[in-house]
Amino acid sequence: MEQKEPLRVFVLCVFAGVIAGTAACNLLFFFGLADAGKWYEGHRGLAEAMAGEETFLQLLFLRLLRTAALLLICSGGKRRPGADILLFAVGCFFAGRLSLYTWNRGLAGSLIGLVTLIPSCIVYLPVLFLLVMRAAARGEVRRLRLFAAVFALTLVACFLEARLASLLSL
């Protein structure tokens, strides 16, 4: 029973982030505090620019830097609250991106948002899951294997994000 508790917190934090991110983005767009059209065009331009080799290397550097920051958050003294905040932020990001696409394109935008998010999420979510489970672990974790798995999954995710996002941007 005790092993299921970190997984429940994982899911609860992500769903809380999804609800908060959806509410925040829709309120910002509705009251005109943020221009959804400019955000959408900026996101489309970024996805189209990812096709270049130099952009892929920049993306890889940023994602590896982010993964290193996640490793620090999930292995520090405050690793449990840090992992919970991180999961909440992931839910906010996911919902914000879907809200952005939906706000600009309606129901078709929701489908486009899901299609552009799924390739990278297929790999980034296991990376996040590994790091959060490491934060919840009580005993010693084989760090070299964890780092190798996280690094390999991050490389695959960068490739998917750079190649498929540019193909799927509409």
C-alpha positions as CSV (number, residue, x, y, z in Angstrom):
1,M,0.0,0.0,0.0
2,E,2.8,2.4,0.8
3,Q,4.4,2.0,-2.6
4,K,1.3,3.3,-4.3
5,E,1.3,6.5,-2.4
6,P,4.0,8.3,-4.5
7,L,2.1,7.3,-7.6
8,R,-1.1,8.8,-6.3
9,V,0.6,12.0,-5.4
10,F,2.2,12.0,-8.9
11,V,-1.2,11.8,-10.6
12,L,-2.9,14.2,-8.2
13,C,-0.2,16.9,-8.7
14,V,-0.4,16.5,-12.5
15,F,-4.2,16.8,-12.5
16,A,-4.1,19.8,-10.2
17,G,-1.7,21.4,-12.6
18,V,-3.9,20.6,-15.6
19,I,-6.9,22.2,-13.9
20,A,-5.0,25.3,-12.7
21,G,-3.3,25.7,-16.1
22,T,-6.5,25.5,-18.0
23,A,-8.2,28.0,-15.8
24,A,-5.3,30.4,-15.8
25,C,-4.9,30.4,-19.6
26,N,-8.5,30.7,-20.4
27,L,-8.9,33.6,-17.9
28,L,-5.9,35.3,-19.4
29,F,-7.1,34.9,-22.9
30,F,-10.8,35.8,-22.1
31,F,-9.9,39.0,-20.3
32,G,-7.4,40.1,-22.9
33,L,-4.4,40.0,-20.5
34,A,-2.5,37.8,-23.0
35,D,-2.8,37.7,-26.7
36,A,-3.5,34.1,-27.7
37,G,-2.9,34.8,-31.4
38,K,0.6,36.0,-30.9
39,W,1.5,33.1,-28.6
40,Y,0.1,30.7,-31.1
41,E,2.0,32.2,-34.0
42,G,5.2,32.2,-31.9
43,H,4.8,28.6,-31.1
44,R,4.2,27.7,-34.7
45,G,7.3,29.6,-35.8
46,L,9.4,27.8,-33.2
47,A,8.1,24.4,-34.3
48,E,8.9,25.1,-37.9
49,A,12.4,26.3,-37.0
50,M,13.2,23.1,-35.3
51,A,14.0,21.3,-38.6
52,G,17.6,22.8,-38.7
53,E,20.6,20.9,-37.3
54,E,21.7,23.9,-35.2
55,T,18.3,24.3,-33.7
56,F,18.3,20.6,-32.8
57,L,21.7,21.0,-30.9
58,Q,20.3,24.1,-29.1
59,L,17.2,22.1,-28.2
60,L,19.3,19.2,-27.0
61,F,21.4,21.5,-24.8
62,L,18.3,23.1,-23.3
63,R,16.6,19.8,-22.6
64,L,19.8,18.3,-21.1
65,L,20.1,21.4,-18.9
66,R,16.5,21.0,-17.8
67,T,17.0,17.3,-17.1
68,A,20.0,18.1,-15.0
69,A,17.9,20.7,-13.0
70,L,15.2,18.1,-12.6
71,L,17.9,15.6,-11.2
72,L,19.0,18.2,-8.7
73,I,15.4,19.0,-7.6
74,C,14.6,15.3,-7.3
75,S,17.7,14.4,-5.4
76,G,18.1,17.3,-3.0
77,G,17.1,17.5,0.6
78,K,13.7,18.9,-0.3
79,R,13.2,16.4,-3.0
80,R,9.6,15.4,-2.2
81,P,8.0,19.0,-2.3
82,G,10.3,19.9,-5.2
83,A,9.0,16.9,-7.2
84,D,5.4,17.8,-6.4
85,I,5.8,21.4,-7.5
86,L,7.5,20.1,-10.7
87,L,4.6,17.8,-11.5
88,F,2.2,20.6,-10.9
89,A,4.1,22.7,-13.4
90,V,4.1,19.9,-16.0
91,G,0.3,19.8,-15.7
92,C,0.1,23.5,-16.1
93,F,2.3,23.4,-19.2
94,F,0.3,20.7,-20.8
95,A,-3.0,22.4,-20.2
96,G,-1.7,25.8,-21.2
97,R,-0.6,24.5,-24.5
98,L,-3.8,22.7,-25.2
99,S,-5.8,25.8,-24.2
100,L,-3.7,27.9,-26.5
101,Y,-4.4,25.6,-29.5
102,T,-8.1,25.3,-28.5
103,W,-8.5,29.0,-28.1
104,N,-7.1,29.7,-31.6
105,R,-8.5,26.7,-33.6
106,G,-11.5,25.4,-31.6
107,L,-12.0,21.7,-31.4
108,A,-9.5,21.1,-34.3
109,G,-7.0,23.0,-32.2
110,S,-7.4,20.5,-29.3
111,L,-6.6,17.6,-31.7
112,I,-3.6,19.5,-33.2
113,G,-2.4,20.3,-29.7
114,L,-2.6,16.6,-28.7
115,V,-0.9,15.4,-31.8
116,T,2.0,17.9,-31.3
117,L,2.4,17.1,-27.6
118,I,2.2,13.3,-27.8
119,P,5.5,12.5,-29.5
120,S,7.6,14.3,-26.9
121,C,5.4,13.4,-24.0
122,I,5.8,9.7,-24.8
123,V,9.4,10.0,-23.8
124,Y,9.5,13.0,-21.4
125,L,6.8,11.5,-19.1
126,P,8.9,8.4,-18.4
127,V,11.9,10.6,-17.7
128,L,9.8,12.6,-15.3
129,F,8.4,9.5,-13.8
130,L,11.9,8.0,-13.2
131,L,13.0,11.2,-11.5
132,V,9.9,11.5,-9.3
133,M,10.1,7.8,-8.3
134,R,13.8,8.5,-7.4
135,A,12.7,11.3,-5.2
136,A,10.1,9.1,-3.5
137,A,12.6,6.2,-3.0
138,R,13.8,5.6,0.5
139,G,16.8,3.4,-0.2
140,E,19.8,3.9,-2.4
141,V,19.1,4.1,-6.1
142,R,21.6,2.9,-8.7
143,R,22.6,6.3,-9.9
144,L,24.6,5.4,-12.9
145,R,21.8,3.3,-14.4
146,L,19.3,6.0,-13.6
147,F,21.4,8.7,-15.2
148,A,22.1,6.6,-18.3
149,A,18.3,5.9,-18.7
150,V,17.4,9.5,-18.2
151,F,20.1,10.7,-20.7
152,A,19.1,8.2,-23.4
153,L,15.4,9.0,-23.0
154,T,16.1,12.7,-23.2
155,L,18.1,12.2,-26.4
156,V,15.2,10.3,-28.0
157,A,12.7,12.9,-26.8
158,C,14.8,15.7,-28.4
159,F,14.9,13.9,-31.6
160,L,11.1,13.3,-31.6
161,E,10.4,16.9,-30.6
162,A,12.6,18.4,-33.2
163,R,11.7,16.1,-36.1
164,L,8.1,15.3,-35.6
165,A,7.0,18.7,-34.2
166,S,8.2,20.4,-37.4
167,L,6.2,17.8,-39.5
168,L,3.1,18.1,-37.4
169,S,2.9,21.9,-37.1
170,L,-0.1,23.1,-39.0
